[in-house]
Amino acid sequence: MPEPAKKTVSAFSKKPKTQEAEVGSSVAFEAETEKTDAKVKWQCNSKDIASGNKYSITADGNKHSLTIRDISLEDANVYAVIAGGSKVRFELRVISKPEAPAEAPAGGQDDVKADPASGPPPAAPTQGETSAPTQDAHPAEEAHPPDTRQDLTGLFTEKPQSGEVTVGENFTFVAKVNAESLLKKPSVKWFKGKWMDLASKCGKHLQLKETYDRNTKVYTFEMHIIAAKANFAGGYRCEVSSKDKFDSCNFDLTVHEARAPEGLDIRAAFRRTSTDGKEDSGELDFSALLKKRESIKPVHASTDPDLDVWSILSHAPPSEYEKIAFQYGITDLRGLLKRLKKMKKEEKKSEAFLKKLDPAYQVLKGHKIKLAVEVANENVEVKWLKNGQEIQKSGSKYIFESVGNMRYLTINHCSLADDAAYTCVVGDEKCTTELFVKEPPVTIVKNLEDQMVMKGERVELECEVSEEGANVKWEKDGVELTRDESFKYRFKKDGCKHVLIINEATKEDGGHYKVKTNGGESVAELLVQEKELEIYQSIADLTVKAKDQAVFKCEVSDENVRGTWYKNGVEVKPDARTNISHIGRIHKLTIDEVKPEDEGDYTFVPDGHAFNLSAKLNFLEVKIDYVPRQDPPKIHLDCMGRTADSTIIVVAGNKLRLDVPITGDPAPTVIWTKGEKASSVKPEGEENAGHSACWTLKDGEVITEGDGRVHVESTKGHCIFTIEGAERQDEGVYSVVVRNPAGEDTADINVKVVDVPDPPQAPKILSVGEDSCVVQWEPPHFDGGEPIIGYVLERKKLKSYRWMRLNFDPYPETTYEAKRMIEGMTYEMRVYAVNRIGMSHHSPASQPFVPVAPTSEPIGLHVEDISDTSITLKWRAPERIGAAELEGYGVEYCKEGTDEWVPAIQGLTERSSMTIKNLTTGDKLMFRVRAYNMAGPSAPALLAQPVTIREIMQRPKIWLPRNLRQTLIKKVGETVNIMIPFQGKPRPKVIWSKDGEPLDPSVASVRNSEFDSILFIRKTERKHSGQYDLKVQIENVEDTAKVMLQIVDLPGPPEALKIADVWGFNVALEWKPPKDNGNCEISGYTVQKADKKTMEWFTVHDHYRRTHCVVSDLIMGNEYIFRVFSINLVGLSPEPCTTKDSVFIHKSGIDYKSPTYREHDFSEAPKFTHPLVNRSIIAGYNATLSCAVRGIPKPKVTWYKNKMDISNEAKYRMLSKQGILTLEIRKPCPFDGGVYTCKAVNDKGEDVVECKLEVRPQIAKEEKKDANK
């Protein structure tokens, strides 16, 4: 035999692998050498590669890489990396860029499905077969593109379709999955039948392919069947799963027989394919030739696809295999038996492991897990592998422990990278497990908050989840939100925060928004209101003298609102004297050099809003009359006094400016007072106001000034009184007095300061509903000087900080019903008061409340029992309980014809049944039950008709349990507890008897109730056996039942055991049954033997039924005694019956005759097992030619050179050792080249091998030097 070749050691620790790349992309091949100083060379099609624009070669220690840039179709070649004596080849496969998502190939030409019951389960392609690309797949028809709508059921957007194929042709099944709504990449499995996973069968005839289109977010999964065979026909299944979602699809493949060519070998057609994948197992396969017709269906074949035939066969007796196979259309019985044998083969027990790893483990992400095995040898070393790579001891990630026979691997802080296959290796044995790292569910830490915004504003809905980078899903009113072309919705992710941004909210954006994770969800409501224009400053009436300037100014809330100015209903146009300006929120109308014709009503109308602002321009015409030099002072005011029409109203916080025209010569002194007059002249009804203030001016200079906010100034013909930031205490009557030597004049100006109202008191919640509540509040103590227009309400969730406004228009009442709340959520309410000036501060928040609705009415109310003075009612819990807990039930009743409901008990009951006692016999009563929760009572559940309080006669009836309908068997000393229920009204009389006699209380105890009777025996004896009769009687009506009780004990020993006969090594025994059978049938006997030398007993027969037996296989020369035990239901008899005499087994002569065997012929003709190999050698160096031959008897070997015998030549040396033949050529020269032949001959035949030998001449050293130069 040839010597085993030495295993070559690779210079690479990591080898480059074949890769695929698209045209125009780049690809990198990486290799790692064992030594850091190894020289590495890269080749393409056996040609060396150097770094340049196309290739980039890098080396870092023992790491080497080759990068190919800008890949084209010409780069699809075979590459190699060489280090020392090691050379590794790999390929680059170039694929074209896909211009569009691949269309699904058509499922086939017809829609006819193959019947899976037409034949045995076909053999799948083997693992060892190599893959080949699909070339004959049919393209999809353009007239019927695949349906990619999102409203299809399940995860599939396109399901695999059934199809047909001819033997030898190719076929492709396509499945498409839209991953837009999935949080994780979907996984797909392909099955044949019910159990065969095709992922492990990929090879020559089967290929699985997966592609992903980033534009459409669609995964395409393809299964290519190449060179289809007849046994590929049948039912297939495709399963797709992602997280908690799952979908599957069944489809069929029909394989048509190819047309038989001329000269078909019928024997080859009838060959049976074996279960191991070989083409021929040597027997005819008639079942493969039985083609099933569509019109003919077997009568007994089952068509249920959900039945697992192998499960039925594994639990069926072997005698039923043929019947089951015929029923389910299986004709290959031999293959069926082989498969069942493999299924039932027990796993070989491990010698290295006492306890192996479990098949799989699961751990939460971030936690730790400990893998444990128990080994047989406590001193043995173990290795731990992860995905086939040994785990090194580094850091605190992995902890290895060895405690006695236990070996532990602890993995700390598990991440998704630890999701792998782990193997424990002990010598040549190993055990493997799968570790699945489960991500903990992502929960919502901070919920969404309700928001109310104005139309056109930006909205940001923000939540916070428990894990960074987690995927969330946003929904609006149950519809998922996505990024659309208009960028209406934008999704922002910042660590654990997720924000939904809505640009320029519209009315349609209002609704309930929901954010979902795989561990929870949060809901918030968005209300979008139309913007209402608010007036910050209205235009005021003006009184202007000739040649002065008049300015009307107003301020609104929206700076984008434009408007139009009108005078007496006619639009004002800008001219030389009239200027209209709009700066931000302020609108101005300026009139220069006012003339009398400018007097009138001026109005500002905002565009798009249904209101206007009006003011009046009064022209003050100053008449100058000729007067004497001393002119008494005069105050020129249109309105004087304290009437309502003459009151000047100013808003708190605004400037109060009183401009009073005055005349007089010389210039008068002006005195302003508040609260009292400076002169002695007072109008009727004037009273001192208590506190007063006085401001005096003379010749335009302030003589006295009472407050820093007050400014008094005088110009020619005018006296101006100003208060900066008017307050409530500034309200009152202001008097102005002008004096000069010619006299004095006085005038009163009534000033009223108005403000926003005080906040209302904290609102009160009157009642709550399922999604609403009724809130009430008191008006504020001070209305701000203006009547209250209405109120504005806000609500918020208890744990939130954002208040949401419920109304924009002031609500005039003090009771409001708030709606659109979430049941079970805790809320608070607050109120603002609004008058003409503005809105008050908010009121204190109300007490927290929860919107809940009463439960639905209890269901199934019925009468369970009734007597002369009581009734028992039963019911079930309401179908809808709601967010609040159920507090209990209230039961009431009233007499028929009245409406006075009387509570059955004080308070509530938590049980779903109640017995109402102390009722009057004969009353007709109505009953009702109501469920109570936080919101109050539910609708009542009523009985259909009144109930008369009177006991109803019920016949006695015994309900004998099923286990007591046959004899009850108990062992001596056990306890008997028999409970027999019965019915009957009024309470029946119960009577027990035994064997026709009244039951003795000393024999058994009896306890009776209204519904059952119990017979109790604490410790049974044999005398307790017998028939027990139960009689239930009401007056003359009765019912009876009987119970058979059998008390059993151990049997007595058999009798009269004797030795009936002795012959050879056999003894015949006989005996009689025992006298005492233990009150039950004798089920068998145990026969034992013992050698008198050792007296050790051995069982010969156990549970032997007969009373005679034969004991065989006794040892000659030994003396035996025998004994027999009797057996019944309880066990073996306490004592055996032993033979009185012993038996001696005598020796007898035995002649052994050895069998004769026919001598086997081991001779065989010579055959070379290892041929000669062509060689090229250098002249002057010894060379050898080797081959290996076998043959019996040992063949004669002859060597030839160019067909000439060289056996006797001294230059050649022939060696032969254990079949290995060697020809040694000593210092060959070019003449020794030629064809060498080795011939082996024996009596059975001969065999010849030959090879060519080339002898190259040596190169002289001088020639080498010349060649190097």
Secondary structure, DSSP 8 states (H G I E B T S, - for coil): ----------SEEE----EEEETT--EEEEEEESSTT--EEEEETTEE---SSSEEEEEETTEEEEEE-S--GGG--EEEEEETTEEEEEEEEEE---SS--------SS-----TTSSS------TTS------------TTS-----TTSSSSEEE----EEEETT--EEEEEEEE-TT-SS--EEEEEETTTEEGGGG-SSSEEEEEEEETTTTEEEEEEEE-S--GGG-EEEEEEEEETTEEEEEEEEEEEE-----TT--HHHHTB---TTS-S--SSB-SGGG----SS---SS----TT--HHHHHHTS-GGGHHHHHHHTT---HHHHHHHHHHHH------SSEEE---SEEEEETT--EEEEEEES-TT---EEEETTEE----TTTEEEEEETTEEEEEE-S--GGG-SEEEEEETTEEEEEEEEEE-----EEE----EEEETT--EEEEEEESSTT---EEEETTEE----TT--EEEEEETTEEEEEESS--GGG-EEEEEEETTEEEEEEEEEE-----EEE----EEEETT--EEEEEEES-TT--EEEEETTEE----SSEEEEEETTEEEEEESS--GGG-EEEEEEETTSS--EEEEEEEE--------SSEEEEE--S--BSSGGG-EEEETTS-EEEEEEEEEES--EEEEEESS-SSS---TT----SS-EEEEEETTEEEE---TTEEEEEETTEEEEEESS--GGG-EEEEEEEEETTEEEEEEEEEEEE---------EEEEE-SS-EEEE----S--TTS-EEEEEEEEEETT----EES-SS-B-SSEEEE----TT--EEEEEEEEESS-B---------B---------EEEEEEEE-SS-EEEEEE--S---SS---EEEEEEEETT----EESSSS-B-SSEEEE-S--TT-EEEEEEEEEETTEE---EE-SS-EE-----EEEEE---GGGSS-EEEETT--EEEEEEEEEES--EEEEEETTEE--TTT-EEEE-SSEEEEEESS--GGG-EEEEEEEEETTEEEEEEEEEEEE------EEEEEEEEETTEEEEEEE--S--TTS---EEEEEEEETTT--EEEEEEEE-SSEEEE----TT-EEEEEEEEE-SS-B-SS-EE-SS-EE-------------------EEEEEEE----EEEETTS-EEEEEEEEEES--EEEEEETTEE-TT-TTEEEEEETTEEEEEESS--GGG-EEEEEEEEETTEEEEEEEEEEEE----HHHHHHHH-
